[in-house]
Amino acid sequence: MLLTPIQVLKKRCIVDGTLCFDDCTRLDECGVAALVELSQSSAALKHLCFKSGSFSCSEDFKVFAQSLGNNVHLKSLLISGNDLSDESFSSLLNSLARNSTLTLLDLSHNNLRGASCKLLANLLKANSAIADLNLSDNAFGVWGCQELAEGIKSNQTLTAISISGNRTGDEGCQALTDAIKNNKSLRRIDLSCVQLGAEGCKALTACLEQNQTLAELILYCNSIDDEGCALLGLSLERNCGLMSLDLSFNDVGDAGCKALAAGLKRNVTLAILDLSQNSFGFEGCQALAESLSQPNTKLRSLRVSGNCVGIEGCQAFAAALEHPHANLSSIDLSSCDIGHEGCYALADALMVNSALTSMNLAGNPVGNQAMIALAAGLAVNQSLVEMKLCRMHNFDQSSDSGVVNEGFEKMAAVLKLHETLATVDLSGNMLSDACCDELAQTVKLGRLKEIILAGCHISPAGCCKLAAALEENTSVTRMNLSGNCVHDSVCKVLALSLIKNKTLRSLDLSSNPMTTEGIEALVDALQINRTLIDLALKNCTMSKDARRAMNEKLESAQTRQVMEQLFSNSVYLAGKEIPADVKTIITNCL
C-alpha cells in the first residue's frame, strides 16, 4: 500500500519526537507542504533537524520558515550546513520573532556573515523563548560579533550561546564580554577557536569579575598562553559564579598553571577545569596538585591529558589524592607518560582515597608490575565508578604475551569483586583467554553497567565466553566488542544470550570478521529480544540479498522501539519504509 507524504514523515519520527533530514533523506522526497502540515498539527513532533543538503531549493525553505511563526509544538530546530541565503535567513528570523515555544536554535555551519548577525540581534531583542543558540562555525567576524552583542544586551532569556569557530578576535570578544557583564540569564558561553589574544583575555577577566552568574566558559583552542592565564587566574580569585572552565588545546605552560593554581586556592565555585593538550610539565602539575589540597577548593574534575606530566607530575597528583582534604572526584591523566612509578603512586592513592569516582589512564603504556599494582590499589578502593585503562599494554616490553597479560588478568580478577565500579574500558590492550574468562565471570555477577573492549585482540574463544555471560547478566547495558575476532560462531552464542537477556541496550560488533550467517542469527534473536536498541555492525560483510531478507525479518518483529531513520550504507537498503514497531538501529553494515 502506497504511503501518503504525512505517513512517510510520521514513520521517520523516533520515540522522542525528532525528525531528521540530510543529503540522503531530503525534504523534497515528501514535500514541504506535508512537513508544514505535520509540524502544525502534530503535538508529538518536538525536534526538527535539517543537516547539510536537506533543501533542494530556497523556495521550499521559505515556505517552511514562514510556517514557524504560528507553530506551537516545536521545541528545537537545527539547521546546520545548509548555506542559507540572506533572503532565506531573513524569512526564518522574521517568523521566529513571532514564535513563543522554540527554545533551542542551531544555525551552525551556515556561512552566516555580519549582516546575518544584525538580523539575529533583532531576533534576540524580540524573542523571549529561545534559551540555547548555536552559531558555531559561521563566517561573521568583528562586525558581526558587535551586532550580536547589541542583541544580547537586550535579551534576558538566553542561557547558552556558542560562537566557536568564528574569527571574532579580541575586538569581537571585547564587544561580547561588554554585553554579558551585566547579563543575568547567560549560564554558558562557548568561545572556542575565535582567535582570542591578550586583549580578549583582559576583557574576559573584567567580565568575570563583574558577572557572577555565568557558570561555564569554553575557551578551547585559542592559543591562550601564560600571560592570558595570569589574567584568568586573577579573575578566579574574585569570581564566585564560574563552575566550569575549558582551556584545552591552548599554550598554557608552567607559569600559566601556577597562575591558575593561585586563583584556585581562593576560588570557591570552580568545579571543572580542563587543561588537556597544553604545554606544561612538572612545575605546573605541582602547583595544581598543591591547590587540590586546600580545604576551600571546590574542584571536582581535572583533565591534564596530553601534557608533559611525567613520573614526577603524576606522583604530585597522587600525593594530592592522598591528602585528607582531597575532594577531586575525576582525574584524567591519559597520554601523560606517567610510567611505572606513576602507576605505583596512583595505586597507593587508590588505597586511601574515598572521593575519586573516575580515573582515566589511557595511552600510558606500562609494564606488567604496574598493572598488577593498580589492580591491588583498586581491590582496596571502594569509591571508583569509572576506570579507563585503554592502550596501556606495553607491546615493546616483552615478546611473551602471556607474561604481559598477567597484569590484565589480575585487573580482571579484581573487577569481579569490586562493589562500586560500573564502567571499565580496556580498549586497545591485548587480552588473553584467561583474562576474558575473568571478565566473563564479572559480567555474570551483575555489577558492571558498561564494558568496553574494542580492539583487544580477543580470540573467538574469549569472545564466546563474554557472549555466553550475557545470558545470565542483569546489569550490563552497554558492551563494545568491536575490532576483535567475533566470528559467526560467536554471533550464534550472542544470539542465544540475547533471547534471554533483558538489560543490554547497546552492542557494538563493528569491524569483526562475521558474515551473513552470523548477522542473520543476531537478527533472528532481535525478533524476541525487546531491550536492545542499538546494534552497530560497521565494516561487517553482508550481501544485498541478505540485507533485503533482514529488512523483511525486522519488519515483522513485534518490538517496542521506533527506528531512528534511514542511514546511508545501512542494512535497510530494500527501498521500503521502516515500520513503527521496528526498534533496532543497525548502522553501516557494508
C-alpha positions in Angstrom: 0.0 0.0 0.0 1.3 3.4 -1.0 2.0 5.7 1.9 0.9 9.4 1.9 3.7 12.0 2.5 2.3 12.6 6.0 2.5 8.9 6.8 6.1 8.7 5.5 7.1 11.6 7.7 5.4 10.1 10.8 7.3 6.8 10.2 10.6 8.7 10.3 9.9 10.2 13.7 11.7 8.5 16.5 10.4 8.0 20.0 11.4 11.4 21.4 9.6 13.3 18.6 12.6 14.0 16.4 12.5 14.3 12.6 15.8 14.5 10.7 16.7 15.3 7.1 20.1 15.4 5.3 21.5 14.9 1.9 20.5 11.3 1.9 17.0 11.8 3.3 15.9 15.0 1.5 12.8 17.1 2.3 11.7 17.1 -1.4 11.1 13.3 -1.1 8.0 14.0 0.9 7.3 17.7 0.1 7.5 20.8 2.2 3.7 21.0 2.4 3.5 17.7 4.2 6.1 18.8 6.7 4.3 22.1 7.4 1.1 20.2 7.9 2.7 17.7 10.2 4.6 20.3 12.3 1.4 22.4 12.7 -0.9 19.6 13.6 1.2 17.0 15.5 2.0 17.8 19.1 4.3 14.8 19.1 6.8 16.4 16.8 9.1 18.4 19.1 12.5 18.5 17.3 13.4 19.2 13.7 16.8 18.6 12.2 17.9 19.8 8.8 21.5 18.8 8.1 23.7 19.5 5.1 21.8 19.4 1.8 18.3 19.0 3.3 16.6 21.5 1.0 16.8 21.3 -2.8 15.6 24.9 -3.3 15.4 28.1 -1.3 11.6 28.4 -2.1 11.0 25.2 -0.1 12.9 26.6 2.8 11.0 29.9 2.8 7.6 28.1 2.8 8.7 26.1 5.8 10.3 29.1 7.6 7.1 31.1 7.2 5.1 28.4 9.0 7.2 28.6 12.1 5.6 31.8 13.3 2.4 30.0 14.2 3.9 26.7 15.3 3.1 26.0 19.0 4.6 22.5 19.3 8.3 22.7 18.1 10.9 22.9 20.9 14.2 22.7 19.0 15.3 23.5 15.4 18.6 22.5 13.9 19.5 23.9 10.5 23.2 23.1 10.0 25.4 23.2 6.9 22.7 24.4 4.5 24.5 27.6 3.4 21.4 29.8 3.8 20.9 32.8 1.5 20.2 36.2 3.1 16.6 36.1 1.9 16.1 32.6 3.4 17.7 33.6 6.6 15.6 36.8 6.9 12.4 34.8 6.3 13.4 32.4 9.1 14.2 35.0 11.7 11.1 37.1 10.9 9.0 34.0 11.7 10.9 33.1 14.8 10.3 36.6 16.2 6.7 35.6 16.5 7.3 32.0 17.8 6.9 31.5 21.5 7.7 27.8 22.0 11.1 27.2 20.3 13.8 27.1 23.0 16.8 25.7 21.1 18.1 27.1 17.7 21.1 25.7 16.0 22.4 27.6 13.0 25.9 26.3 12.9 27.9 25.8 9.6 25.7 28.1 7.5 28.3 30.6 6.3 26.5 33.4 8.1 28.1 36.8 7.9 27.9 40.2 9.6 24.6 41.2 8.0 23.0 38.0 9.4 24.1 38.9 12.9 22.2 42.2 12.6 19.1 40.1 11.9 20.0 37.8 14.8 20.3 40.7 17.2 16.8 41.9 16.2 15.5 38.4 16.9 17.1 38.3 20.4 15.5 41.7 21.2 12.0 40.4 20.1 12.0 36.7 21.0 11.6 35.7 24.7 11.6 31.9 24.3 15.0 30.9 22.7 17.3 29.8 25.5 20.1 28.0 23.6 21.6 29.5 20.5 24.4 27.7 18.5 26.2 29.9 15.9 29.4 27.9 15.7 31.5 27.7 12.5 30.0 30.5 10.6 31.8 33.4 8.9 31.0 36.5 10.9 33.9 38.5 12.3 34.3 41.5 14.4 31.4 43.5 13.0 29.0 40.5 13.3 30.1 40.0 16.8 29.4 43.6 17.7 25.9 43.4 16.2 25.2 40.2 18.1 26.4 41.8 21.3 23.7 44.5 21.0 21.0 41.8 20.9 22.4 40.1 23.9 22.3 43.3 25.9 18.5 43.4 25.5 17.9 39.7 25.9 17.1 38.2 29.3 16.1 34.6 28.3 19.2 33.3 26.6 21.1 30.8 28.8 23.6 29.3 26.4 25.4 30.6 23.3 28.1 29.2 21.1 30.2 31.4 18.8 33.0 28.9 18.4 34.9 28.8 15.1 34.1 32.4 14.1 37.0 34.8 13.8 35.8 37.4 16.2 39.3 38.1 17.5 40.0 40.4 20.5 37.8 43.2 19.3 34.7 41.0 18.8 35.4 39.3 22.2 35.5 42.8 23.9 32.1 43.6 22.5 30.6 40.3 23.7 32.1 40.5 27.1 30.8 44.0 27.5 27.4 42.8 26.6 27.4 40.0 29.2 28.9 41.9 32.1 25.5 42.7 33.5 23.6 39.8 31.9 21.8 37.7 34.5 20.5 34.9 32.3 23.5 33.5 30.4 25.0 30.4 32.0 27.2 29.0 29.2 29.3 30.7 26.5 31.5 28.9 24.0 34.3 31.0 22.6 36.4 28.1 21.2 38.6 28.8 18.2 37.8 32.5 17.9 41.5 33.7 17.8 41.4 35.1 21.3 44.5 37.1 22.3 45.8 39.0 25.3 43.3 41.9 24.9 40.5 39.4 24.7 41.7 37.7 27.9 41.7 41.1 29.6 38.2 41.7 28.5 37.2 38.3 29.8 38.9 39.0 33.1 37.0 42.2 33.6 33.7 40.4 32.7 34.2 37.5 35.1 34.9 40.0 37.9 31.6 41.6 37.4 29.4 38.8 36.1 28.7 36.3 38.9 26.0 34.2 37.1 28.0 32.7 34.2 28.6 29.1 35.1 30.5 27.6 32.1 33.2 29.2 29.9 34.7 27.3 27.0 38.0 28.7 25.5 39.2 25.6 23.7 41.9 26.2 21.0 42.7 29.9 21.3 46.5 30.0 21.7 46.0 31.3 25.3 49.5 31.5 26.8 50.9 32.1 30.3 50.1 35.8 30.1 46.4 35.1 29.4 46.3 32.5 32.2 47.8 35.1 34.6 44.7 37.3 33.9 42.3 34.4 34.1 43.9 33.3 37.4 43.3 36.8 38.9 39.6 36.6 37.8 39.2 33.2 39.5 40.3 34.9 42.8 37.4 37.3 42.5 34.7 35.4 40.7 32.2 33.4 42.7 29.9 32.0 39.9 32.0 30.2 37.3 31.8 26.4 37.8 33.5 25.1 34.6 36.5 26.4 32.6 37.8 24.7 29.5 41.3 25.8 28.4 42.2 22.7 26.5 44.4 22.9 23.3 46.0 26.2 24.2 49.6 27.2 25.0 49.4 27.0 28.8 52.9 26.5 30.3 54.2 26.0 33.9 53.8 29.7 34.7 50.2 29.7 33.4 49.4 26.7 35.6 50.9 28.4 38.6 48.7 31.5 38.0 45.6 29.3 37.7 46.5 27.3 40.8 46.9 30.6 42.7 43.4 31.6 41.6 42.0 28.1 42.6 43.3 28.5 46.1 40.9 31.4 46.7 38.1 30.4 44.4 35.2 28.6 46.0 33.0 27.7 43.0 35.0 26.3 40.1 34.3 22.5 39.9 35.6 21.5 36.5 38.9 22.5 34.9 40.1 21.2 31.5 43.8 21.8 30.7 44.2 18.9 28.2 46.7 19.3 25.4 48.7 22.2 26.6 52.5 22.5 27.2 53.1 22.4 31.0 55.3 19.9 32.9 56.2 19.0 36.4 56.2 22.5 37.9 52.7 23.2 36.6 51.5 19.9 37.9 53.0 20.5 41.3 51.2 23.9 41.5 47.9 22.4 40.5 48.4 19.5 43.0 49.0 21.9 45.8 45.8 23.7 45.1 43.9 20.4 45.3 45.0 20.1 48.9 43.5 23.4 50.0 40.5 22.9 52.3 38.3 25.5 50.4 38.9 24.3 46.9 35.7 23.0 45.2 37.5 21.5 42.1 35.9 18.1 41.4 37.1 17.3 37.9 40.6 17.9 36.5 41.8 17.0 33.0 45.5 17.3 32.2 45.7 14.7 29.4 48.3 15.2 26.7 50.7 17.3 28.8 54.3 16.5 29.9 53.1 15.3 33.3 55.7 12.5 33.5 56.5 10.4 36.6 57.1 13.4 39.0 53.9 15.2 37.9 51.9 12.0 38.4 53.4 11.5 41.8 52.5 15.0 42.8 48.8 14.4 41.8 48.9 11.0 43.6 50.1 12.8 46.8 47.3 15.3 46.5 44.8 12.4 46.2 46.1 11.0 49.4 45.6 14.3 51.3 42.8 14.4 53.9 41.3 17.4 52.1 41.3 15.7 48.7 37.8 16.2 47.2 38.6 15.5 43.5 36.1 13.1 42.0 37.5 12.8 38.5 41.1 12.9 37.1 42.2 12.4 33.5 45.9 11.6 33.1 45.6 10.0 29.7 48.7 10.2 27.4 50.8 11.8 30.1 53.8 9.4 30.1 53.3 8.6 33.8 55.5 5.5 33.7 55.6 2.6 36.1 56.5 4.8 39.1 53.5 7.0 38.4 51.2 4.0 38.4 52.7 2.8 41.7 52.0 6.2 43.3 48.4 6.2 41.9 47.9 2.6 43.2 48.9 3.8 46.7 46.5 6.8 46.4 43.6 4.5 45.4 44.0 2.6 48.7 43.4 5.6 50.9 41.2 7.9 48.7 37.5 7.7 49.1 36.4 10.6 46.9 37.6 9.7 43.5 34.9 8.1 41.2 36.6 8.4 37.8 40.1 7.8 36.7 41.4 7.9 33.1 44.9 6.5 32.5 44.5 5.6 28.8 47.5 5.9 26.5 50.2 5.3 29.1 52.0 2.1 28.1 53.3 0.4 31.2 54.6 -2.9 32.2 53.2 -5.9 33.9 54.1 -5.0 37.5 52.5 -1.5 37.2 49.2 -3.0 36.1 49.3 -5.5 39.0 50.0 -2.6 41.4 46.9 -0.7 40.0 44.8 -3.9 40.4 45.9 -4.1 44.1 45.0 -0.5 44.7 41.6 -1.0 43.0 41.0 -4.0 45.2 41.1 -1.9 48.3 39.3 1.2 46.8 35.6 1.2 47.2 34.6 4.5 45.6 35.7 4.3 41.9 32.8 4.1 39.5 34.6 4.5 36.1 38.1 3.4 35.1 39.7 3.8 31.7 42.8 1.7 31.0 42.9 1.9 27.2 46.1 1.4 25.3 48.2 0.6 28.3 49.7 -2.6 27.0 53.4 -2.2 26.5 53.9 -4.3 23.4 57.6 -3.4 23.2 58.4 -4.6 26.7 58.1 -8.3 26.2 57.6 -10.7 23.3 55.9 -13.2 25.7 52.2 -12.0 25.6 51.4 -14.4 28.4 53.7 -12.6 30.8 52.5 -9.2 29.8 48.8 -10.4 30.1 49.3 -11.3 33.8 48.7 -7.7 34.8 45.4 -7.5 32.9 44.3 -10.9 34.3 44.9 -9.6 37.8 42.9 -6.5 37.0 40.1 -8.6 35.5 40.0 -10.7 38.7 39.7 -7.6 40.8 36.9 -6.2 38.7 34.9 -9.4 39.5 34.9 -8.5 43.2 34.7 -4.7 43.1 31.5 -3.3 44.6 31.2 0.2 43.0 32.8 0.1 39.6 30.2 0.5 36.9 32.2 1.3 33.7 35.5 -0.2 32.6 37.3 0.5 29.4 40.2 -1.8 28.4 40.2 -1.0 24.7 43.4 -1.3 22.7 45.1 -3.9 25.0 45.9 -7.5 24.3 43.6 -9.6 26.4 44.2 -13.3 26.8 41.5 -16.1 27.1 42.3 -16.3 30.8 41.6 -12.5 31.1 38.3 -12.9 29.2 37.3 -15.8 31.4 37.7 -13.5 34.5 35.8 -10.7 32.6 33.0 -13.2 31.7 32.7 -14.1 35.4 32.5 -10.3 36.2 29.7 -10.0 33.7 27.8 -12.9 35.2 28.0 -11.4 38.7 25.9 -8.5 37.5 27.8 -5.4 38.8 29.2 -3.7 35.8 27.0 -1.4 33.6 29.3 -0.7 30.7 32.3 -2.9 29.5 34.3 -1.6 26.5 36.8 -4.0 24.9 37.3 -2.5 21.5 40.4 -3.7 19.6 41.6 -6.0 22.3 42.8 -8.9 20.1 40.2 -11.2 21.8 40.2 -14.7 20.3 37.0 -16.4 19.2 37.1 -18.5 22.4 37.4 -15.4 24.5 34.5 -13.7 22.6 32.4 -16.7 23.1 32.9 -16.6 26.9 31.9 -13.0 27.0 28.9 -13.6 24.8 27.7 -16.5 26.8 28.0 -14.5 30.0 25.4 -12.0 28.8 22.7 -14.7 29.1 22.9 -14.6 32.9 23.7 -10.9 33.2 21.2 -8.5 34.8 23.2 -5.3 34.9 25.3 -4.6 31.7 23.6 -2.1 29.4 26.4 -1.5 27.0 29.1 -3.8 25.6 31.7 -3.0 22.9 33.4 -5.9 21.2 34.4 -4.0 18.0 37.6 -4.9 16.3 38.1 -8.4 17.8 37.5 -11.9 16.5 33.7 -12.2 16.6 33.1 -14.9 14.0 29.8 -16.4 13.0 30.1 -19.0 15.8 30.3 -16.1 18.4 27.3 -14.4 16.8 25.3 -17.5 17.4 26.3 -17.6 21.0 25.4 -13.9 21.3 22.0 -14.6 19.7 21.2 -17.3 22.3 22.2 -14.9 25.0 20.1 -12.0 23.6 17.0 -14.2 23.6 17.2 -14.3 27.4 19.0 -11.1 28.2 16.7 -8.2 29.3 19.2 -5.5 30.2 21.6 -4.9 27.3 20.6 -1.8 25.3 23.8 -1.2 23.2 26.1 -3.7 21.5 28.9 -2.7 19.2 30.3 -5.5 16.9 31.8 -3.3 14.2 34.9 -4.3 12.3 34.6 -8.0 13.1 35.0 -11.0 10.6 31.4 -12.2 10.8 29.4 -13.0 7.7 25.8 -13.0 6.7 25.2 -16.2 8.6 26.2 -14.7 11.9 24.3 -11.5 11.3 21.2 -13.4 10.4 21.4 -15.3 13.7 21.5 -11.9 15.6 18.5 -10.6 13.6 16.5 -13.7 14.5 17.2 -13.1 18.2 16.1 -9.5 17.8 12.6 -10.7 17.0 12.4 -11.9 20.6 14.7 -9.5 22.4 12.8 -6.4 23.4 15.5 -4.3 25.1 18.5 -4.0 22.7 18.0 -0.7 20.8 21.5 -0.1 19.3 23.4 -2.7 17.4 26.4 -1.4 15.5 27.8 -3.5 12.6 30.0 -1.1 10.8 32.6 -2.6 8.4 31.0 -6.1 8.5 30.3 -8.0 5.3 26.8 -8.8 4.1 25.3 -9.2 0.6 22.4 -7.1 -0.8 20.1 -10.2 -0.7 20.9 -10.7 2.9 20.2 -7.1 3.7 16.8 -7.4 1.9 16.0 -10.6 3.8 17.0 -9.0 7.1 14.8 -6.0 6.4 11.8 -8.3 5.9 12.5 -10.1 9.2 12.8 -6.8 11.1 9.6 -5.6 9.6 7.7 -8.5 11.2 9.3 -8.0 14.6 6.8 -7.1 17.3 9.1 -4.8 19.2 8.5 -1.6 21.1 11.1 0.9 20.0 10.9 3.0 16.8 13.6 3.0 14.1 15.6 6.3 14.2 15.9 7.0 10.4 17.3 5.6 7.2 21.1 5.8 7.2 23.3 5.7 4.2 25.2 2.4 3.9 22.7 0.9 6.4 21.3 -2.7 6.3 17.9 -1.1 5.4 18.5 -0.7 1.7 15.5 -2.6 0.4 13.6 0.5 -0.6 10.9 0.1 2.0 9.6 2.3 4.7 10.7 1.5 8.2 7.7 0.3 10.3 6.8 2.0 13.6 7.4 -1.2 15.5 11.0 -1.8 14.4 13.4 -0.9 17.2 17.0 -1.9 16.4 19.4 0.6 14.9 21.9 -1.4 12.7 24.1 1.0 11.0 26.7 0.9 8.2 26.7 -2.8 7.6 28.7 -3.0 4.4 
